[in-house]
C-alpha cells in the first residue's frame, strides 16, 4: 500500500526513463515556441521599420483573424507596436519557464543519476566535424580503391 500512496515517486527504471523523456520533450516544445515567437517579433519589427517613415494618413492593409482590412498607418502602427510588446513579454515568460525546466531536468538527472550515452554514430560524427573544422575543408569518406 505504501507504493500507491507514493505515486509521485517512479517505481522502476522504465518509469524514470519515460518521465525523463517527457521532460525533455516539454523542454524542446518550449524551445520551439520561443523560436517561433521570436520570428514573429522580428516580423513585427520589419513591418514597423517599413511603415514608420511613411505618411500617417496613407492606406495600409492588415490581416486580422484571416481577414484583410484596410486601415491607415496611424491606426495600424500602434497596434503592431502593442502586439510586438506582448510577444516580447510572452518570450520573456517562456525563457523563465525554460530556465525552470532546465533546472528541473538537472535536478531529476542528479536525483536518478541519469547520464546520456552517445551512440557510436554520434561520436564518429563529432570527430568528423572536428577534423573538418580544423582543416576548413569538408571531405567525404576515404575510399579503399585508388
TIZA-674726 format. One record per residue: x, y, z of N, C-alpha, C in turn; residue in three letters. Coordinates in steps of 0.1 Angstrom, whole numbers, plus 2048, in hexadecimal, padded with zeros to 3 digits. Layout:
XYZXYZXYZALA;...
//
This chain:
8087F480080080080080980D800UNK;81580C80581D81780682181D7F8UNK;8238137EF8278187E181B81F7DAUNK;80F81C7DE8038237D88038327DDUNK;8058337EA8058417F08108497EBUNK;81B8437E682784B7E182684B7D2UNK;81B84E7CC81A84E7BE8238587B6UNK;8288627BD83186C7B783F8657B4UNK;84385C7BC8508557BB84F84B7B0UNK;85884B7A685884079C85B8337A2UNK;85582879C85681B7A186381479CUNK;86681578F87180E78987881777FUNK;88381177988B81976F88381D763UNK;87981575F872818753869825756UNK;86382576285B83176586383D766UNK;86F83C76C87984776D87C84C75FUNK;87F84275688384674887884D741UNK;86B84874386084E73D85E85C742UNK;85F85E74F85E86C75586887574FUNK;87587074E88087874987D87C73AUNK;87887273387587572486A87F723UNK;86087F72C85588872C85B89672FUNK;8648977398698A473D8728AA732UNK;87A8A172B8828A67208788AB714UNK;86D8A47128648A770885E8B570BUNK;85A8B77178558C571C85F8CF719UNK;86C8CD71C8778D671A8788DA70BUNK;8778D07038788D26F486C8DA6EFUNK;8608D86F58548DF6F18568EE6F5UNK;85C8F170185E8FE7058689056FCUNK;8738FE6F887D9046EF8769076E2UNK;86E8FE6DC8689016CF85E90C6D0UNK;85790E6DB84D9186DC8549266DDUNK;85F9266E58679326E686D9376D8UNK;87292D6D18779306C386C9366BAUNK;86092F6BB8559346B38519426B6UNK;8509456C384C9526C885795D6C5UNK;8639596C686E9626C286E9666B4UNK;86A95C6AB86895F69D85D96969BUNK;8529686A28479716A184B97F6A6UNK;8529806B185798D6B58609936AAUNK;86898B6A487199069986899668EUNK;85E98E68A85599367F84E9A0683UNK;8499A16908439AD69484D9B9693UNK;8599B76978639C16968659C6687UNK;8669BC67E8679BF67085C9C866BUNK;84F9C466F8449CB66B8449DA670UNK;8489DB67D8489E86838539F167CUNK;85E9EB67A8699F36738659F7665UNK;85D9EE65E8599F165184E9FC650UNK;8459FD65A83AA0765983CA13661UNK;846A1366B848A1F67384BA2C66AUNK;854A2B661858A3765984DA3C650UNK;842A3464E838A3864482EA4264AUNK;826A4864281CA52646811A4B64EUNK;80EA5065A804A496637F6A4865DUNK;7F3A506537E5A4F64E7E5A45642UNK;7F0A3F63E7F1A366337EAA29637UNK;7E3A2362D7DCA1762E7E6A0B630UNK;7E2A026387E99F56397DF9EA63CUNK;7E49DE63B7DB9D363C7E19CA648UNK;7D89C464F7DC9BC65B7D39B065BUNK;7D99A565E7D299865F7CD99766EUNK;7C09966707BA99467D7B198867DUNK;7B697E6847AE9716847AB96B677UNK;7B496C66E7B29666617AB96F657UNK;7A897B65B7A19856527AA991650UNK;7AC9956437B49A06407AC9AD641UNK;7B09B664A7A89C264C7B19CE648UNK;7AA9D96437B19E563F7B19EF64AUNK;7BC9F464E7BD9FE6597C7A08654UNK;7CAA1265D7D5A1C65A7E1A18663UNK;7ECA1D65F7F8A1A6677F7A1E675UNK;7F1A2A6777F0A2F6857E7A2668EUNK;7DEA1E6887D6A1468F7DEA07691UNK;7E6A036887EC9F66887F99F6690UNK;801A0168F80EA0169680D9FF6A5UNK;804A056AC803A036BB7FE9F46BEUNK;7F69EF6B57F19E16B87FD9D76B5UNK;8059D96AB8109D16A981A9D26B4UNK;81C9DE6B98259E06C48209D96D1UNK;8139DA6D480E9D26DF80F9C36DEUNK;80D9BE6D280E9B06CF81D9AC6D1UNK;8269B46CC8349B06CE8389B06DDUNK;8349BA6E48379BA6F38319AE6FAUNK;8259AB6F681E99F6FC8269926F9UNK;82A9916ED8329856E983F9856F1UNK;8469906F28529916FA85098D708UNK;84599170E84298C71C84097D71DUNK;839978713837969713844962711UNK;84D96770985A961707862961714UNK;86196D71B86896E728863963732UNK;85696273285095873B85494A737UNK;85494772A85893A726867937729UNK;86F94172887D94072C87F93C73BUNK;87694374387693F751872931753UNK;86792D74C86291F74D86D915748UNK;87591973E87F91173988A90F743UNK;88E91974A89891875489390F760UNK;88791176488190876E8818F976AUNK;87E8F775D87D8E975888B8E3757UNK;8958EC7538A38E77538A88E3761UNK;8A48EB76B8A88E87798A18DB77DUNK;8948DA77A88D8CE77E8938C2778UNK;8978C376B89D8B77658AB8B476BUNK;8B28BF76E8C08BC7748BE8B6782UNK;8B48BA78A8B18B47978AD8A6795UNK;8A58A378B8A08967888AC88D784UNK;8B589277C8C088A7788C9887784UNK;8CB89178D8D388F7988CD8857A2UNK;8C08867A48B987D7AD8B986F7A9UNK;8B886C79C8B785F7978C485B790UNK;8CF8637918DC86078B8DB85D77CUNK;8D48657758D28637678DE86975FUNK;8E38607568EE86474D8EA86173FUNK;8EC86A7368E88677288F4860721UNK;8F185571B8FC84E7148FA852705UNK;9068556FF9058586F190784B6E9UNK;90084A6DE90183E6D590F83F6CEUNK;9138346C89208346C191F83E6B5UNK;91483F6AE9128486A39148566A7UNK;90E85A6B39108686B891E86B6BBUNK;9258626C19348646C493C8666B7UNK;93985D6AD94085E6A093D86C699UNK;93087069A92C87D69493488869AUNK;9358886A793C8936AE94A8936AAUNK;9518876A995F8876A696188C697UNK;95888968E95888E68195689D680UNK;94E8A268894C8B16899588B868DUNK;95E8B269896B8B869D9768B8692UNK;9778AD68B9818AD68197E8B7676UNK;9728B767296E8C06679708CF66BUNK;96C8D267796E8E067B97C8E467DUNK;9848DB6819938DE6829998E0675UNK;9958D966B99B8DA65E9948E5655UNK;9888E86599808F165197B8EC644UNK;97C8DF6429778D963596F8CD639UNK;9648CB63295B8C063495F8B562BUNK;9638A963096889E62895F89262BUNK;95C88B62095487F62195C873627UNK;95686862995D85D62F968858625UNK;97385362A97E84E62197A84161BUNK;97D84060F97A83360898682A607UNK;98481D60998F8146099958115FBUNK;98C8135F19918105E399681D5DEUNK;9A381D5D99AA8295D49A682D5C7UNK;
//
